[in-house]
């Protein structure tokens, strides 16, 4: 009988398709914004039998890899963003990507299961905190009676769970955003995408989401969008309104 020794090789079974082409701006945890994404499986894992019964579950766990944060060495301590980026805590007390094995764990809502021509089974999920193209190593059903511990304590993360910004998106910018992305964009910005150690009210930050380039400034507890640029193939190549004077 075989045994797992010191090293285990993981095989990518799927990739996620999301509206986040870059790391900056991705929600810090799953479920914080009503994002939509698709999970597309590798040909080897498209056998419909592997998904039998999955439709009975409302949520699933995704085991995935921090593919853009791989380092040769790991650090025993890290600086969590929600603690201001200056206080160090043990890596095993955080969900930092800079760990011995760069694996992430996200609980997402399973919206529906599609059988797509040429792609096999496609999972449509909501609430994912993953960059487009992130490799998925496993999918497991979420079991409420064991996975939800009402008496659990959340450490320093629990103390910061209420943190958020007030978001202002002027109408001149909001009308550029497709209707289906407006609420989600506001949810993402309210989470404060900035590095926590930066607090410069004059600085303009930029993030990419759903084909848009969103620029914003933060003063105190208020985030104000100062520019949105959208580019779509086959439509108006760009739609830019100057920041100045707004």
N, C-alpha and C positions, 0 to 999 in steps of 0.2 A: 504494500500500500504506500503510495507516494506521500511525501511530506513537504510542507512549505518551509524552506530554509531561510537564511538571512535576507535574501532578496526575492521579491516577487515582481514579475513582469506583468504590467497591466496592458490590456489591448483596448484601443479606442473602439467603441461600439457605435458611436454616433457623434454628430456635431450639432450645435444649436445655431439657428438663424434668428438673430435679434436685430433691433433697431439701434444698437450701439456699436459703431465701427471702431471705437477707441475706448480705452479704460476710463478716461476722465468723464465724470457725469453718471456712471453706472451706480444705481442704488447700492448702499453699503451692505444691505442684507436683502434676502428674498422677501417678497410680500409687502415691501414698503411703498411700492408703486404698482399700479395696475398695468404693467407692461405685458405685451403679447410677444410670443416667440414660437418657433417651430423646432422640433427635434427630428432630424433626418438621420436615419440609420445607415451604417455601412452595409454593402450588399450581403455580406456574410451573416448579418443579424436581422434580415428582413423577413424571416420566416414568420408568417402570421400566427403559427402555433405558439410562438414565444410570447405573444400578447394576449392569449386567450384568458379572459377573466379580468383583464386590466380595466375594462370599461366600468366595472362595478365600484371603482375607487374614485373619489373626488380629488385627491391630492397624491402626489408622488414625490419621492426623494430623488434628487439627481446627485450622483457622485461625479465630480468633474475635475479638470486639471487647470491650475493657474499657468496656462501655456505661455503667457507673456511676462511672468514674474519668476522664472526659473534662475536660481543662482547655484554656483558650485558649492558654496558653504552656507550653512544655516546659522542662525543666531539664536542663542538661548533667551534673549530678551528683545522685545520690540517696543515701538512707541505708538500706541493706539491713537488714531486720529481723534476719537471722541474725548480723549484726555488732553487734547491740545497739542499733541505731537511732541511733547517734551518729557513726559513721565514714562518711565520704562516699567514693563511688567513681563512676566514669563510668557514665552511664545505659546505655551500650551493653555494659557489663560485667555488667549485671543483667537481670532479667526484670520490672523495675518497670513498672507500668501507665502511669506518667507519662513517656511517650516521644513523639517527634515524631509517630508514627502509633500510636495506642493499640491495637495488635494483639497477641493472645496466641497461643501455639502449644502444643498439648497432644497427647501420644500416649496413646491409650486403647485398651482391648481391645474388639474388635467381638464381642460375645457372640452376637448373632443379628440377622437381618434379617426384619422382619415386613411383610406387606402388610395394612394396616388399612383397613377401610371408612371412607370419608370423609376419610382422612388420607394415603392413598397409602403409600409406603415409609417405614417407621419403623426407625431404627437403634437397637438396644439396646446400650449401651456400659457398661464398667466402668472405674473408676479416674479418672473425670473430676473436675477441680478447678474447675468452673464453677457460677456462681450460676444459679438457675432463671430462664429467660427470656433468657439470654445469646445474642446474635446470632452465628450461624455464617456465615462468608464462604466457606469452602471445606472440602472433605473430600478427603484424599489417602491412598493406601495407604502403610503403613509397610513399608519394604524392609530387612530385617535385614542383608543383605550390604553395604549402603551407609550405612544410617542408624545402625548400631551400630559405633562406633569404639572398640575395646578399648584402644587406646593413647592415647586422648584424656585430657587433664588438665582438671579441673573448677574450677581457681582456688580462691577462698576458699570457694565452695559445697562443694567436696570436703572441705575441712577441717571443715565443720559437718554433714556428712551423717549422722553417728552421733548427733546430738543428739536427745534425746527425754525425756519425763517418764514416771515411774511413775504409773499411773492407778489410783485406788481408787474404785470405785462400790459403795457399801453395798447389801446385798441389798434393803433397803426401797425403794431407787430402781431397782435393776436389774429388779425384777419388773414395773415399769411399762413398761419398754422392750420393744417387740415383739421376739421372738426374732431375726427377720431383720436387726434393726438393732443388736443388742448389740455384736457384734465390731467393726463399722464405727465405731460411736460411740467405742469405746475407742481405735481406731486414730487417729481424728480428734483426740481429746483428747491423746493421747500426742505429737502434733506441736506442742503448746503454742500454742493460738490467740491468746494474749495478745500485745499489742504488746511487742516485745522490750525496750523502755526502761522497762517497768513491772515492778517487783519488790516488791509489797506483799502480804505474806502474809495481811493482814486484808481485803483487797479481794475482793469477790464479783463474778465475771464471769458474763455470761449469753450464751448463743448459741442459735440456732434450728436444729433439724435434724429432718427427717422428721416434722413436726407436733409436735415436742416443744420445750419451753423448758428448757434445761439450765443450771443455775447451779453454779459451782465456785470453789474457791480453790486457790492454789498456794503451797506452803511448801517452799523448797529445790527438790528435784527430784521432789516428789510433788504430783500434782494430785488433789484429792479433790472428788467431786461432793457438793453439799450440798442440792440440790433438783432434782426433775424434775417438770414439769407437762405433761400431754398433753391436748390438746383434739381431739376427732374429731366431725365432723358425723354425726348419726344414732346415736351411741353416748352413753356418759356424757359430758356436755358438758365436764366437767373432772375431773381426778383429781389432787388436791394433797395432799401430806403435808408438814406443817411441818418446816422445817429444824431448829428449836430442839431441842436435847437429843440429836441424833444424832452 
